[in-house]
């Protein structure tokens, strides 16, 4: 492990452990270094509950895979979505890891995926220091964050046993996942996602007329969670507004069908009248979706089998 990463982690964990053992309220350890890429720091915030239940959940806010440019730009790990969704997870005892990943326009896919995979590997490798079970890590994300969480859930994520960095030898596979309004078939998303998707993949828009052997189609296919679905995928909760004009509700319907086909536990919560957004704008009598998220994690994350 990089010595600076180790020092940053150790300092953060010592302070957090002292606070938790003393019965303090939940606390945040900011700017924990989970990796370096070409000299740039990859950071996450660790949200410790007042009383840990022993399970960790990564949280990836939606951002259109992008980040504003500038020194004063707020990082993704401090998105307002963190304040919306993390408190209910903390109250249930989950230790939450809010991530920042490389983003467009500076970085294109697969940089975002590589970063969130690195984060899961780092958290798993250091699980005892965080007070969580390394074999049971969940993920929650919205929109572009849900896309990345869905990839973490569906892709193999096996570590490289020959990598000199022990972190990279660990698995990046999740054991439970929650995806809000996830774009899962990018080849079908050009019309609604437009420029953000083109920027992410750095290619022309993919349409029905795009040849299957074209690099544009192959890239969009590889970046689509639905193409990685298999019987060993973890239980997935999908939440989506049926009036979503950015990521059509149909995306979650086809994802649900694909997961059901291979007997993966899945549930789709339809938010009537809701458009795209973390608070489901326009929703008509929405269910308590935050409680549903906690219930899903309680039901399935605690049941997850150990990974190799």
N, C-alpha and C positions, 0 to 999 in steps of 0.2 A: 504494500500500500504506500502511496506517496506520503512522505513524512508530514507535509503540511496538512494533508487530508486527515491523517491520524491525530495530529495535535488539535485541529479544529473540532473533530468529532469528540475526542476525549474531553475537551473543555466543556463542550455543550452537554455531553451526557452526565458529567459529574455534577454540574449545576442542576440539571433536570432531575437527576436521581435524588439529590438532596432535598429538592422541593417536594417531590412526590412522596418520599419516605417520611417527610415531616408533616404530611397531610395537607400540604398547601393546595391552593386552587390550581386549576389547569394553567399551564404556562407554555410559552413559545420559545424555542431555541432557533434563532434566525441564522441564515447564511451558513448552514452546514455544507461543506464542500464534498460533493459526491463524485467529482471527476474533474479532469482538465481536458480541454480540447484545443490544441494549437495555442496553448498559453492562456486560454480563456477559462474562467472558473464556471463550473456548473453547480448551481446552488439549490438547496431546498430548505424549507422551514419545517421543524418538527413541532407539532402541536401535541403536548402531553396532557392527558386528562388528569383530573385530580386523583382518580383511582383507575389504574390500568386494568383492562381485562385480559391482557396478554396477546392481543391481536393488532396487527398494523394494517392501515389502509392508505394507499397513495391517492392523492387528489390532484387531478389535472383540469384546470379551468379551461373553458372555451375561449379561443382567441382568433379563430380563423387561421390557425397555425402561424400567426404573425406577431410581431412586436414593434412598437414605435421606436424610432431611432432617436438617439440623444442620451446624454449622460444622466439626465434627470428623469428619464422614462421609468415608470414603476415596473418592477419585474412581475412575471406571470404568477409567481407564488404569493403575491400580495394582491391579486385580483379581488374585487368586491365579491366575487362568487365564493371565495374562501369564507368570508364572514356570513354568507347566506347558508352554506351547507355544512361547514365543519363543526359548529357548536353542537348540533344534534348528535354527531358522531362522537364527540368528546364526552357528552353527557352519558352516552352508552358505554363509555370506557375504552373506545378505540384510540390508539395512537395514530395520528394522521400526519402524513408527509406531503406537504404541498410543494409541487415541483415547478421549476423554471426549466424550459428546454430551449435549445437553439430554434430560431424562428425565421420566417421570411420577413423582408425580402433578402436578407443577408444569406440565409441558409435554406436550401430546398430539401425535400425528402430524399434520402431516408434519415437526415440528421436528427429530426424530431423523434423518430422511432428509436434510433440508436441511443439518444439521451435518456429517454424514459426506460429503456431496457437497462441501461447502465444504472439508473437510479434504483430499480428493483434489485438488481444484483448487489449493489452497495448496501441497501437496507437489509437484504437477506444475509449478507456476509457479516454484518454488524448487529444482527438481531438481538443477541444477548445484551449488548450494551444499551439497546433501546428498550429492553424489557418486553420483547415480543417473540412469538413463535416463528422461526424462520420458514417453517413448512406451510404456514397459513397466512398469506398476504393477499389482501383484497385491493380492488381499485374502483374509484368513482370518478367519472368525468362527464363533461357536457360538451356537445357539439364537436369541435375539433379535438377537445380533450377526450370526449367519448370515443372518437375514432381511434385515438392512440390507446385508450384503455381496452377497446375491442381488439386491437392488434395484439396487445399484451396477453389477452385472454385466449386468442385463437392461434397465434403463431407458436411454434415449438419452443423458442426461447432458450434452447440448450446452451450452456456455457461451453467455453473452449478449454478442455482439460489441459491443453499444452500452453495456455497463455501464462506469461510470467507474472501477471497481476492476478492474485488469488480472487479478487472481486470478479473478474471477467470469467472465472471458471464456474460461477454460480448460475443457476437458472433464472431467467427473467419471466417465467410463466406465473400468472396469477392463479389463485385458488378460488376466487369469487369476484364477480364484476358487476358494476352498475353503469349503464350508459344512457345518458339523456340526449335524445335527438342526434343519434350518431349517424354520420354518413358512412355507409358500409360498402356501397358499390359505386366507386368513384367514376367508373365508366358511364354511369347513368346520371351523373351529377353536374355535367357541364352547364346545362341551362340555368340551374338555380344558384350554384355556387360561383360560376363564372370566373372572374379574375383571381380570387383567392386560390382556387384549385389549380388554375393555370400557373400561378406563381409558385405554388407548392411543388408541383411536378416539373416545372420549367419546360413545358411543352405546349403545343397547340391543344385546343379543346378536343376532347375525345367525343365522337358522335357515333351513331349507328353505322355511319359510312366509313369509319376508320378501320383500315385493314387489321385483322387480328395479329399479323406479324409485324406491325408497325411499332416502333419504340414507344410512341405515345400510348398506345393501347397496352403494351406490356407493362409499362411503368404504372399506369392506372390500375391494372389488374393486380400487380404485386402489392400495391398499397391499399387494396380493398379487403377489409376483414372477412367479408363473406366468402372469399376465395380460399381462406385458410381454415374454415370450420372443419372440425373433426370430432370424433366421439370422445376424445379425452379432454375436451374443452371444459372449463369450469362453469358452474351455474351462473346464468346471466339474467339480470333484471333490466328490462328496457322501458324507458319512460319517454313519451313523445306526444306532442300536441298534434291533433288531427287537422289543424288549419295552418300548419307550418309551411311558410312560403320559401324558406331557405333550404331546409333539409326535409323533403317531403315525408309524410308519415309512412308512405309506402316503403321507405328504406328500413324502418323497424319491422314492418310486416314481413318483408322477405328475409330479414335476418332471423326473426322468430321462427319462420318456416324451416329455414336451413338448419337451425339448432335442434328443432324438434325432430327433424328427419334423422338425425344421428343420436337421438335420445339424450340430448343435453338438457338438464332442467332449465327452463326459461319461462319468463312471465313478461308480458307486454302490458303496460299500463297506458291506456289511451286517455289523454287529457282533452276533453271535449272543448272545441272552439279555440284552443290555444295556438298561438303563433310561436315563432322561434325566439328563445330567450330563456335565461336561467330561472325567471319567475313565471314562465308560461303566460305571456301577455294575452289577454282576451279570453282566458279560461272561464268556462261556465261550471260553477260548483266543483272546483278541482278537489281531488282526494288529498289526504295528508301524505304527499309523496316523500317528504323527509322521513316520516315514520315508516313508510314502506321500505325505504332504503335501509334503515336500521334493522327492520324485521328481516329483510333478505340476508343481510350480513350475519345477523344472529342465527338465522336458520341454517345457512350453508357454509359460512366461513369456519365455524366451529366444528363442522363435520368433515372438512377437507382432509383427504388422505395425505400422508407425507410424500414428498417428492424425492427422487433419487438424489 
